[in-house]
Amino acid sequence: MKVYFMSAAPAALFVNGEYAGKTDMFERRLLEETDGEIFILSAPGGGLRPVSFFMDAQFFSSPPECVDVFRSRGEAIVVFRRYPKEDTRLKVIWQSRFNGNLITLFSQGETYLSSEGREYVLKPVGDRFAQVRAEERTLNGFPVLAIYGDGAMLILSHTGKPVFENRADDAEFGEELTVKTSLATCTGALAVCSYLYDGEKLTPARTEIRERFRPQEGALHFAFFESVLTGGDFIGYLSPAMAENAGKIREYLGDIAGVIVPTVDFYERCAEPFAAGLLYKIKDNLFEIKYFAVSFAGGKIDNIYPVE
């Protein structure tokens, strides 16, 4: 099996104790064969600690929590997504009282939310909330606390219970909650999601995907698959004949969890210039890659078919 490595933070990769190169978010093939047991260590800088594991027969069905694994026939992509911090001292990031609850964000190797009052909550929330600002708002007549991090938002109910935690660029509070989130797509899509609130939980009401610009010609197939993934209006990418069957496309492609550019090896073995890797979730950090390609007629997609 050929294995590619990527890393959320620049790092040095060691294979069986020997330096194997630098990893970052640029895909690099560093292993040609994975027979037997191979010791892998990734060492980042910037106050982060190394992570390590044995790549063995069980790895590609049950990877450790520090990595995401995307696998297909004869190849895999291993992404180092989490590194523990060297500094594990307790540090309070932000603290305030809200509606009789003591709300604290603190770091201790990881960033946590603590809510003490009518309910007790302790949960990790990630480095998106390493720096925050907060404000009290009213949602459908109920007081809520909105905590804004780096491109993300937490909302706590009047009892201190988290009712929303997700990426967010902007939010509007009224009878409904409206959240705007930029998506990492070829079209710079913006998701506008509305939620109903009953004082205890949020219920999705409506979602609108706004594609803000047209992708380059060579990326039209990626934009199409991303539009299917995000729930956008992908019919505009289809020929008239294909558009008649647009309602069957999501069922045909299945429950997509992501869209990636095919690996170098894929292009070496398949003459499919308009192919994309679609991700299908097996578990939280393990995904299967299935390759699909399209053909065009008159600048519109007139066929979608699996590859390999």
C-alpha positions in Angstrom: 0.0 0.0 0.0 1.2 3.5 -0.8 0.7 6.0 2.0 0.6 9.8 1.9 1.1 11.9 4.9 -0.2 15.4 5.8 -0.1 17.4 9.0 -2.2 20.2 10.4 1.0 21.8 11.8 4.4 21.6 10.0 6.3 18.6 11.4 9.2 16.3 10.9 8.2 12.7 10.1 10.3 9.7 11.3 9.7 6.2 10.1 11.3 3.4 12.2 13.5 6.1 13.8 14.8 7.5 10.6 14.0 11.0 9.3 11.6 10.7 6.4 10.9 14.3 5.5 8.7 17.3 6.4 4.9 17.1 6.5 2.3 19.9 6.3 -1.0 20.3 4.5 0.6 19.5 1.2 0.1 15.8 0.4 3.4 13.8 0.2 3.9 10.1 -0.5 6.5 8.9 1.9 5.8 5.1 2.2 5.6 2.7 -0.7 4.9 -0.5 1.4 3.4 -1.0 4.8 4.0 -4.7 5.3 4.7 -5.7 8.9 4.8 -3.2 11.8 6.2 0.3 11.2 6.8 2.9 13.9 5.7 6.4 12.9 6.5 9.6 14.8 5.5 13.1 13.9 7.4 15.9 15.6 5.9 19.5 15.2 7.3 22.7 16.6 5.5 25.7 18.1 5.0 24.4 21.6 3.4 21.1 20.5 4.4 17.6 21.5 5.2 14.8 19.1 2.7 11.9 18.5 3.6 8.4 17.6 2.0 5.0 16.8 2.7 1.7 15.2 1.3 1.3 11.7 0.3 -2.4 11.7 -2.5 -4.6 10.4 -5.0 -2.9 12.7 -4.1 0.6 11.9 -6.2 1.1 8.7 -9.3 -0.2 10.4 -8.8 1.5 13.8 -6.4 4.4 13.6 -5.4 6.4 16.8 -7.3 9.5 17.7 -4.4 11.8 16.7 -4.9 11.1 13.0 -7.6 11.0 10.3 -7.2 8.2 7.7 -8.6 8.2 4.2 -8.2 4.9 2.5 -9.0 3.4 -0.9 -7.7 0.4 -2.9 -4.0 0.3 -2.6 -3.5 3.7 -1.1 -4.2 5.8 2.0 -3.8 9.4 3.3 -2.8 9.8 6.9 -3.5 13.3 8.3 -2.0 14.3 11.7 -4.8 16.5 13.0 -4.1 16.8 16.7 -0.9 17.4 18.7 -0.9 17.8 22.5 0.5 21.0 23.9 3.7 21.1 25.8 2.3 23.6 28.3 -0.3 21.8 30.4 -0.6 24.4 33.1 -4.2 25.5 34.0 -5.0 28.9 32.5 -8.3 30.7 32.7 -9.2 32.2 29.3 -12.5 33.8 30.2 -15.0 33.6 33.1 -18.3 35.3 33.9 -21.6 34.7 35.5 -24.7 34.2 33.4 -28.2 33.7 34.7 -26.9 32.2 37.9 -24.3 30.0 36.2 -20.6 30.3 36.4 -19.2 30.0 32.9 -15.5 29.4 32.4 -13.3 28.7 29.4 -9.9 27.4 30.4 -6.9 25.6 28.9 -5.0 22.7 30.4 -3.3 21.1 27.5 -6.6 21.5 25.7 -9.3 24.1 25.7 -12.4 23.3 27.9 -15.8 24.8 28.6 -17.0 24.6 32.2 -20.6 25.5 33.3 -21.6 25.4 36.9 -25.1 26.2 38.1 -28.4 24.6 37.3 -26.5 22.0 35.4 -22.8 21.0 35.4 -21.0 20.8 32.1 -17.3 20.1 31.3 -16.4 19.5 27.7 -13.4 20.1 25.4 -14.1 22.8 22.7 -10.8 23.0 20.9 -8.4 25.7 20.1 -11.0 27.7 18.2 -11.9 29.1 21.6 -8.4 29.9 22.9 -9.4 33.5 22.6 -13.1 34.6 23.0 -15.6 37.4 23.4 -19.1 36.8 24.8 -22.4 38.6 24.9 -25.8 38.0 26.4 -28.6 37.7 23.8 -32.3 36.9 23.6 -33.5 34.1 21.3 -37.2 33.5 20.9 -37.7 35.3 24.3 -35.2 33.2 26.2 -31.9 34.5 27.5 -28.8 32.9 25.9 -25.1 33.4 26.1 -23.2 33.6 22.8 -19.4 32.9 23.0 -17.4 33.8 19.8 -14.1 32.2 19.1 -11.9 32.0 15.9 -14.5 31.4 13.2 -16.7 29.4 15.6 -19.5 30.0 18.1 -20.9 28.5 21.3 -24.4 29.2 22.6 -25.5 28.4 26.1 -29.1 28.2 27.3 -30.3 30.0 30.4 -29.4 26.8 32.4 -25.8 26.9 31.2 -26.2 24.0 28.8 -24.5 24.2 25.4 -27.2 24.2 22.6 -24.9 25.2 19.7 -21.2 24.6 18.9 -20.0 25.0 15.4 -18.2 27.1 12.9 -19.8 30.5 12.3 -18.9 33.8 10.7 -21.9 35.7 11.9 -25.2 35.1 13.8 -28.5 36.9 14.1 -30.7 36.5 17.2 -34.5 37.0 17.1 -37.4 34.7 17.0 -35.1 32.3 15.2 -31.3 31.9 15.2 -29.6 32.6 11.8 -26.0 31.5 11.4 -23.8 32.4 8.4 -20.8 30.2 7.8 -18.2 30.3 5.0 -17.5 26.9 3.4 -14.1 25.8 2.0 -15.4 25.2 -1.5 -14.4 26.1 -5.1 -17.2 28.7 -5.1 -16.5 30.3 -1.7 -20.0 29.1 -0.7 -21.8 30.7 2.2 -24.2 28.5 4.3 -27.1 30.4 5.9 -28.8 28.2 8.4 -31.9 29.0 10.5 -32.9 27.3 13.7 -36.0 27.3 15.9 -35.5 27.4 19.7 -37.8 26.3 22.5 -35.5 27.2 25.5 -33.9 23.8 25.6 -32.7 22.9 22.1 -32.3 24.2 18.6 -34.1 22.6 15.7 -32.9 23.1 12.1 -35.5 25.0 10.1 -34.0 26.1 6.8 -30.6 26.0 5.0 -29.6 28.0 2.0 -26.2 27.6 0.2 -25.1 30.7 -1.6 -22.3 30.1 -4.1 -20.5 33.5 -4.3 -18.4 33.1 -7.4 -18.0 30.7 -10.4 -15.1 28.2 -10.2 -12.4 28.0 -12.8 -13.2 25.7 -15.7 -10.8 23.0 -14.6 -12.5 22.9 -11.2 -16.2 22.6 -12.3 -16.4 18.9 -11.4 -15.1 19.7 -7.9 -17.6 22.5 -7.5 -20.4 20.1 -8.6 -19.5 17.4 -6.1 -19.1 20.1 -3.3 -22.5 21.5 -4.2 -24.0 18.0 -3.7 -22.2 17.6 -0.4 -23.3 20.9 1.0 -26.9 20.8 -0.2 -26.4 23.5 -2.8 -28.2 24.1 -6.1 -26.1 21.7 -8.2 -28.6 21.5 -11.0 -26.9 24.5 -12.7 -23.9 22.3 -13.4 -26.0 19.7 -15.3 -27.0 19.3 -18.9 -30.8 19.4 -19.6 -31.0 15.6 -19.8 -29.1 15.1 -16.5 -31.1 17.9 -14.8 -34.3 15.8 -15.3 -32.8 13.1 -13.0 -31.2 15.6 -10.5 -33.4 14.2 -7.7 -31.7 10.8 -7.9 -28.1 12.1 -7.8 -27.8 12.4 -4.0 -29.1 8.8 -3.7 -26.7 7.6 -6.4 -23.6 9.2 -4.7 -24.7 8.3 -1.2 -23.9 10.0 2.1 -20.8 12.0 1.1 -18.7 13.3 4.0 -16.1 15.3 2.0 -14.6 15.9 -1.4 -10.8 15.7 -2.1 -8.4 16.0 -5.0 -7.3 12.5 -6.2 -3.8 11.4 -5.3 -0.9 11.4 -7.7 -1.1 7.6 -8.0 -4.7 7.9 -9.1 -3.8 10.1 -12.0 -0.9 7.8 -12.9 -3.2 4.8 -13.2 -6.4 6.4 -14.5 -6.9 8.7 -17.4 -9.8 10.6 -15.8 -9.1 14.4 -15.8 -12.5 15.2 -14.3 -12.4 12.9 -11.3 -12.8 13.6 -7.6 -12.3 11.6 -4.4 -15.6 11.4 -2.4 -15.2 10.6 1.3 -17.5 8.2 3.1 -17.4 8.0 6.9 -16.6 4.7 8.6 -15.9 6.1 12.0 -15.0 9.5 13.4 -11.5 9.5 12.1 -11.7 6.8 9.3 -13.0 7.4 5.8 -13.2 5.4 2.6 -12.3 7.2 -0.6 -14.5 6.4 -3.7 -13.5 8.0 -7.0 -16.2 9.4 -9.3 -15.7 11.2 -12.6 -17.9 13.3 -14.9 -18.0 14.1 -18.6 -19.0 17.4 -20.2 -21.1 18.4 -23.2 -21.4 22.1 -24.0 -19.9 23.0 -20.6 -22.4 21.0 -18.6 -22.1 17.6 -16.9 -23.8 15.0 -19.0 -22.6 11.8 -17.1 -21.5 10.8 -13.6 -19.8 7.4 -13.2 -17.6 5.6 -10.6 -13.9 5.0 -11.3 -12.2 1.8 -10.2 
